[in-house]
Amino acid sequence: MRTYGVGVVGLGVQGLALLDELDASPRLAVVAASDPHPPARPGLPLVDGLEAVCADPAVDVVYI
């Protein structure tokens, strides 16, 4: 079964709630995330902006 890499842009209330849902999914993994003021969350793969999220070859799907 394939695991899809997810990029998340925006880590406000909705973005953080999404991260919790993604963590519970066996088929989805957060591989890149971006926010101007990112939360302190261990293991969160932070990158600098939408362009960096989209350019990451591990990203299959982007949530904005």
C-alpha positions in Angstrom: 0.0 0.0 0.0 1.4 3.4 -1.0 2.0 6.2 1.4 1.3 9.7 0.0 3.5 12.7 1.0 1.5 15.7 2.1 2.7 19.3 2.1 0.8 21.7 4.4 0.9 25.4 3.9 -0.5 27.3 6.9 -0.2 26.0 10.4 -3.0 27.9 12.2 -5.9 26.3 14.0 -7.1 24.3 10.9 -3.6 23.4 9.8 -2.7 22.0 13.2 -6.0 20.0 13.3 -5.1 18.6 9.9 -1.7 17.5 11.2 -3.3 15.5 13.9 -5.6 13.8 11.4 -2.7 13.1 9.0 -0.6 11.6 11.9 -3.4 9.1 12.4 -3.5 8.0 8.8 -1.4 5.0 7.7 -1.5 6.2 4.1 -0.6 9.9 4.5 2.6 11.4 5.8 3.5 15.1 6.2 6.7 15.6 4.3 6.8 19.4 4.2 5.1 22.2 6.1 5.3 26.0 5.9 4.1 28.9 8.0 5.5 32.4 8.7 5.2 31.6 12.5 5.5 27.9 12.7 4.5 26.1 16.0 7.0 24.2 18.0 6.2 20.7 16.9 8.9 18.1 17.1 9.6 16.2 13.9 7.6 18.7 11.7 9.6 19.0 8.4 9.5 22.8 8.0 10.4 24.5 4.7 10.4 28.2 3.6 7.1 28.9 1.7 4.6 27.6 -0.7 7.2 27.3 -3.5 9.5 25.1 -1.4 6.5 22.8 -0.4 5.5 22.4 -4.1 9.1 21.8 -5.2 9.7 19.0 -2.7 9.8 15.8 -4.7 8.4 13.9 -1.8 5.1 15.9 -1.9 2.2 14.3 -3.7 -0.6 16.5 -2.3 -0.6 20.1 -1.0 -3.1 21.4 1.5 -3.3 25.2 1.7 
